[in-house]
Amino acid sequence: MAETIKQYYNLFSNALGQSFPNDKTSFSEADINSMPKGYAINGIKSMDFNDPSNRMNITHLRDFSNSSITNIYQTPEQMKEAESLYIQSGSLIDGINGHSFGLSLEEIKNVSKGEDWQFNPDMSVYPQNEDGSYSKEALFMSFLKSYGSGQPVESSETTLNPKVEAYNRAMAKESFNGDSIALNDIMTGKVDFASLLKGYAQDGWLDADIYAIEKGVAWQNT
């Protein structure tokens, strides 16, 4: 948990530091209203099935330890423009895809609200100051909910539920060879292709993949 907080806080602090002094600890409503609407990150490490030794192929987490803020977007329009360019590039241009700060007054006031499965921190720990301003910690909680929803990050201390890890390992092993079923498995009847297609057709991607693993399906590149 400490590493998760550290990585997210470094992102938050670096992004906020583009507009305010790093030693600023409280923020008025005017400060919050003047904040940029988003930012872009470079240097995120994540899954890479071309590298079988990459542990994130199994954890499905991301590592922000060497990430940096590359762009600050002052308006929603700038964010949309950057997102459009990112999509047009086929996601090949790193460091331009925008992420919301999550620091509007509405978002800050609603950090503790949401569905039971969502990240809903107890904001009574970070009450408004007597002058109506908000603490830096309160802003960080809002940032954390907006980006990652408190999801753990990759580190040497991160562990997975054994069942989840076993499934992810099996999926990672299959992924190194592509995502098409070998024709000989279909022709010999080893694979009930109708059942597999049914799983995909019903948007049951997980069920279809589990079926394939249980049957020892061979996969090949397209």
N, C-alpha and C positions, 0 to 999 in steps of 0.2 A: 504493500500500500504506500509506503514511504517513497518508493521509486516512482510510482504512478503520480503522486502529488507533485513530486519534484519536476518530472518532465512536463506535466501540464502547466505548472506554475511558471516554469522558465518561458514557455510559449506565451503565456498570459502577460508576464512581466515585460518581455521583449516587445510584444505588440503594443501594450499600453505605454511603454517608454518612448514610442514614436511620437506621442502627443503630449505627454506629461513627464515631469521630472520623476526619476525612479524613487525618490524619497517622499513623494506625495502619498499620504496615507488616508485622506478622506476626500470625497468627491461630491460636490453640490449637484443639484438637478441641472443647473446650467452647464456644468462640466460634462455631465452624462449626455446631455442633448447635443453637445458639440463634438462628441467622440466620432471617429470614423465608423463606418458601418461594417467593415470587414477587413480581412487580411489574407495573405497567401503564404504558404510555407514551402520551404525547399529542404531536401535532405531527409525525408521520411523513409525509414526502412520498413519493409513489409514482406509479404509472401513473395517468393521467387522460385517457381518450380523448375527453373533451369539450374538451380543450385540445391541439390539434394541435402546438403549439410545445413541449410537455412532452417533454424529451429522454428521460425515463424510460419513455415509451411504446416506445422503441427499446431502451434498455439493460436494461429489466425489473429495474432495481435500485431500492433505496430510499435515501432521504436522511434521516439522523438528526441533521443539524447543528443544527437548531432544536428538537429533541425534548426533552421533560422527563419526569421520573417523576411520575405523577399519583396512583398508589395503591401501597401496599405490602401484601402479603397474608402474614399470619403463619402461616397454616395452609393445607393443601391444600383444606380445605373452603371457605375463603374464596375461593380461586381458582376452584373449581368453581362456586360461587354467582355470582361475577362473570362467568364465561364463559357461564353459562346466561342471565344477564340480557343479555349482549352479543348472544347468538344470538337471543333473543326480540325484541330491538329491531331485528332485521334488519341488524345490524352498524352501526347508526346512532349509537350512543352511543360517542363517542370517549373513549379514556383509561381504559377499565375492563377490557379484555381482558387476562387474565393471562398472563405469561411466566415460566417457571421460572428461578430464579437459576442452577441448575446447580451449586450449591455444597454439595451433600451430601458427606460423606466418601467415599462410594462413587464419586460422579461425579468428584471431584477425583483419586482414586487411579486412575481408568480413563481419564483424558483422552487418553493416548497410545495407547489401544487402540481398535480398530474395523476396519471394512472398508477396503480400499486406497483407495477413492474418498472416504472421509470425512476430515474435518479431524482429524489425529492428530499434534499437536505433540510434539516431543521434550522430555519433561518432565525429562530429566536436567539440563537447563539450570537448572531451578528445584527443586533438591533440598530435602527437609525440613530445617529448622534443627536444630541439635544438641539443642534442648529438645523436638523433635517437632512444633513449630508449622510452619505453612505461610506462605510469603511472599505478599504481595499480588499479585505477578506470577503465581504459581501459581494463585491463585484467579481471576485475570483470564482465564487460558487455559481454565479450566473453564467460566467464564461465556461465553466466546467460542464454545466448542464447543456449548454448550447453545442459545445464541441466534445464529442465523445461520450456524453452522458455518464461520466464517471467510469467508463470502461477501463479495465486495467491495461497497462502497457507492457511491452516485452522487456524483460530483464532477467538476470540470473536468479532472482528471487521468485519469479512468477511460476506458479504451478497450476495444473488443470485437474478437474475432476477425472479420475482414472477412466471412466467410461467414455467421456468426451475425448480424452487424449487417445484412447485406443481407436475410436472411430476416425479421428483426424489423421492419425498415423496411416491407417488403411487407405484413406482418401488421398493422402499425399503420395503414397507409394504408387497408386494407380495414376495419379496426375502426371508423373514424370514421363509417361509414355503416350500422352495424348488423351483424347476423349471419344474415340470411336470403337465400337465393339468389333472384334475380329470376326470376319465372315465365316470362318470354319466353325466357330462356336455356335453360330446360328444354324448353319447347314447340318451340323451333327446333332442338333437338338439339345445341346448342352444348355443353351439359353432359351427360355420361353420368351421369344421376342415380343409377343403380343402383351404379355404381362409387363414387360419393361416399357413398352410404348404407352401402355395404359397409365403407368406411374407418371410418365412425363406429361401425357395429355391432361391429366388431372392436376397438373402443377405440383405433383408429388415428387419433387426432385430428390428429396432425402430418401423416400421409400424406394425409388428406383435405384439409387446408388447403393443402398443397403442390400437390396436384392442382388445386384450385380456382384457385390463383394462376397456375399454368402455363397453364391454359385461359382466363385473363383473365375469370374469372367476375364478373359484376356482382352486387353485394349490395344489399339494401334493408332498411329497417327493418320489423319485424313490426308 
